[in-house]
Amino acid sequence: MTQDEISQFLNDHSEYQFDPILLQKLFSNLDVDDNNFITVEEFIKGYLQFEIDINKNNYEFKRRIIDDQNNYNNLEKKCLYKLEKISSEGFCENAKIIVEINYVVIQKQIEGINSIRIKVNYNDEIKEKNILINDINNNERFEFKPIFLRDKFEIYFIKVDKDNNEYEIESKRFPLDKITSQEKKIIKIIIPVIEDKDKAVAYINCKIGIFLNDYEFYESLYKK
């Protein structure tokens, strides 16, 4: 068969004109040896491969539609959280501050340090964790229940020597109202050596987030 013969056949047996560009693509795929003719063998092999590809694509497409519809329905339901109890600060009952210490590099050449203790203080509620010198892959998480958006919480970094004596070497205050959305904010902290501010004891990455309420969280997802 030639491309003209196929075109004539398709147009004679359809009330619409067959797309010539699509026909060209189909013919090119079937004409394996590029001689502008399709043999019976080429047609059968190409047809079987088309059928396999179409069924596979249809399956994937239907699965994506089902997944998208399920996600859409779930988000739509979660967006009904407008009726949840919200405080005057915009916090729901499940609201929380999340502080993640996700990357720590402690300079091993600095003598006299056995570990660094991280203390997070929010409204006199203190949570802490020791980080050893050779333990650089940390993923510590601290959670607090927020009260006011104008609150500030503090992160203290304390040097602990081999005799377990503590020396505060750095602290950071972070106001909650700096976080304008429920996306986590990444901050980098450099802890200097007290005797020489140009040298560093440690480099620390923190992720700070505030979960206000379910409705705002799921509504932002829904809009995306």
N, C-alpha and C positions, 0 to 999 in steps of 0.2 A: 504494500500500500504506500502511496505517496501522501504528503501532507495535504495536497489539494483534494485528493479523493476522500480523506477523512473529514476535511472541512465541509465538502459537499454533502457527505452522508449526514453529518451532525446537523447542518442547517436544514436539510430536507426533512429531518425527523424531529424538529423542535419548532415551537411557535416563536422562539426567540433566537436571535443570531448568536452563535457560539463565540465566546471571547477569543479573538485571534492570537492575543498574547499568551493566554493560557494554553491554547492549542499548540503554539510554537514550543512552549516549555515541555508539554507532555510528549510531543513528537521527538524533541531532542533527547529526552530521557529514555524513550523507547528505542530510538535509532542508535544502538550501541556502537556500531562500526562507522557511523557518520557518512553513510553513502546515500542519504536522502530517500531511502526505502526502509520500510519495516517488514521484516520477514515474519512468518507465523511463529517461529521460535522466539524471536525478539518480543513479539506482542504478548505471548503467553507468559514469558518470564517477567516482563515489565508489569503486566496486569497483576500477577500474583504478588509482586513486590509492592505495588501501589496499594493493594488490598491490605497487606500487612501494615504498611505505614499509616494508612488512613485509620484502621482500627486502633492502632497504638495511639495516634494523635487524638482520636475521638475519646479514648479512655482517659488520657491525661487531661484533656480539655474538660470533660465531664467531672473528673475528680477535682479540678481546680474550681469549677463552678460550685460544687457542693461545699468545698472547704471555705470559699469566699462567702457563700450564703450563711454557713454556720457561724463564721466569724462575725459577719454583719448582724445576725440575729442575737448573738451573745453580747456584742457591744451595745446593740439597741436596748437590750434588757438592762444592762448595767448602767446605761444612761438614765434610767428611771430613778436613780439615787437622789433625785432632787428632794425627795421627802425625808432624807436622812437628817438626823439632828445635827445642826451646825452651831458652833459657839459664835459669839460676837466677833471673834478673831478669824472666823472662817474654818475652824478646825472641826473635824468630825470626831466621833468617839474612837476611831481607829487611827487618828492622826499620829505621826511620829517623825522625829528627827533621826536621820540615818547618817552616821559618820563611819566611813570605810577607810582604813589604812591599807592601801593595796600595793604599795611598792616602797620598800625601805632599803637603802644602801648605807651601811655603817662602815666608816673608814677604819680598817683593822690596824693601821699603823699608829693610831692614837692610843697611847698607853693609858692604863689606869681605868679603862672602861670594861666592865664585864658584861653589862647589858644596858639597854635604855628602856625606861619605864614610861609608857604613854598613859596619861590620865586625862579623861574628858570629864569636865564639870559642867552640868547644866542645872541651875537653881539648887545648888548644894547637893545634887545627886552626882556622885563620882563613880565612874567606872574606869578600870585600869587594866593594862596588860604589859607584861615584860617581853621585850624582844632581845634575843641573844645576839651576840656579835656575828656568829656564823649563820644566822637564820635570816637571809635577806628576802626570801619569798614569802612575804606575809600577806594575809588577807583578813585582817581583823575588822570586826563590825561592832559598832556600839549603837544602841537605840535608846531614845528618850521620848517621853510624851511631852509635846510642846504645850505651852500655856499662853504666852503672848508673842506676837510677831516682833515686838520691839525688844524681846529678850536677846541676850548674847550668851554664847557658850564659849568655854575656854578649853584649849588643848595644851596640856603641859608635857614637856619632855624632860625627863629626869635622868641624870647620869647615875648609874649604880656601879660601885667598884666591887672588887673581889671580896671585900669585907662586908658587903651589903649596905654600905653607907650611901645615902642619897644626896644628890646635889642638883638643884633645878638649873637647867642650862638654857631653856627657851620656853616661851609660852605664846600662844596665839589666841586672840579674841575674835570671834566671828559672829556678827549680828545676823539674826534670822531674816530680817527684812531685805538683806542683800540677795536672797534667793527669790527671784521674781516668778518662777514657775516650778513645776514639780519635776523638772529635769535636774539631774545631779550636777552639782558644780564641782569642778576639779581645781584644787589649789596645790601648789608646790611649796614645800617648806624646807628651808635650809637651816640646819642647826649648827651654829658656829662654835668653835672652841672659845671658851671664855677668855683665855689668855691671848688669843690671836684671832680676831674677827675675820681675817682673810682665809683662815682654814676652817674646814667643816668637819663636824663629828658625824653628821648623817644628812642624807637627802631623803625626803619623805614626800610621797604623793598621797593626798587625801581626796576622797570623794565625799561631798557633803550634800545631802538632799533633804527635802522636807515633803512629807506626804500630807497634804492638807485634808482632802476628803475624796471619797470614792467618785462622786459625780464629776468633779473637775478632772480627775485623773482619767476616767473612762471617756469623758467627753472629748478630751484632747486626742486620745487614741482614735475615737470615732471620726473626728474631723480629718485626721491623717489618712 
